[in-house]
Amino acid sequence: QVQLVESGGGLVQAGGSLRLSCAASGRTFSGYVLGWFRQTPGKEREFVATISWSGGITSYADSVKGRFTISRDNAKNTVALEMNSLKPEDTAVYYCAARNILISEYGYWGQGTQVTVSS
């Protein structure tokens, strides 16, 4: 059974930083694209960042570009999201996800971790 488990969420003041981590178990995700998404109540889940299987290619939503950094460690089967200069509008449940490089849809999702940024 494949599992993605996020950790590192919490409450932080605006301007602060948090580091989210996601650990995968059940299979290796070498060869998979990994991503982070977020969702707030009443809104659709939105893309935050993605990283290629080699880690050499990253992509970010405009709203987080320059503030967030995605990274992965294939040896440890983990993906991280370093979040700096946090804003109240970054408040959301953050999900990590994985997809095979040959498939456009993300097939594996974590349970989510809450990030709350106070003003």
N, C-alpha and C positions, 0 to 999 in steps of 0.2 A: 504494500500500500504506500503510495507516494504521499508525503506530507511536507508542507511548507509551514514553518512556524516563525512568526515575526516576534521581535522583542525590541525594547528600547523606547517605546512611546512614553508619554507623560505630559506633565504640565510645565510650561516654560514661559518666561516673560518675553514680550516682543523684543527683538534684537538678539535673543539668545540662540543657543544651538542645541541640537539633539542628533544622535546617531541611531538610526534604525538598522537592525540586523535581521536577516532571514536565513534560517538554516533548513536545508532540504534533507530529507531522509527517504529511504526506500529505493532510490536510484541515483545515479550520478547525472548531473545536469550539464556535463560537458557536451557541447553540441547543441545546447539549448540557449535561446535568447531569454534573458531575465529582465523583469521590469518592476517598477513600482507604480501603483495607482492610488488614488485617494477618493473618498466619497464623504459628502456631508449630507445630513438629513434632507430629504426632498429633492436632492439633485442626483444626476447620473454620475456614475463612477468616471473619473477623468484620469487621463494619462499624466504621469509625472516624469518618469525617466525610464530609459531602457539601455541595456548594455549587451553587446554581441557576445557570442560564446567565447571568443578569445579575449574579450575585454578591451579590444582595440578600438571599438566604435561605440560611442555613446550618443544618446539623444535626449533632449530635455524639453519640457513644456516651456513656453516663453515666460510663464509666470514664475518659474523657479530658476531659470537660466542665470548662471553667475552666483547663485546662492546655494544650490544643492549639487552634490557630487555623488554619482553612483559608482560602485566598484564591486568586484567579485573576486572570490578566491576559489578556483575550481578544485584545488586540492582538498579544501575543507568543505566544499559544496555550500558555500554561503554567498550571499549578496548583501551589500550594505548601502545605506543612503545617508550621507552626511548632510545635515541641514543647518545652514548658518543664516544669520540675519532674519530670523523667523518673524513672520507677520501674523496678526490675528486671522487673516484670511487663509493662512496655511492650516488652520484648525480643521481636522478631518480624521476619519479612520483611514489608515494607510495599509495597503495590501501589497504583498509581493506576489509575483506571478511568473510562470515559466511557459515557454512554448517551443516546440521543435522548430528548427530553422526552416523546415520545409512547409510548415503550416502557419497560416496567418493568425489564427486565433490562439489565445492563451488557454491552455488546457488544464493548468494546475494553478491553484490559488491558495493563499494562506487565509487564516481566520481574521486577520486584521489587527492593528494595534492603534489605540487612540492617541492622537497628538492634539494637545490643546495649548494655544498660544494666547496668553492674556495681554491686554493692552495696558 
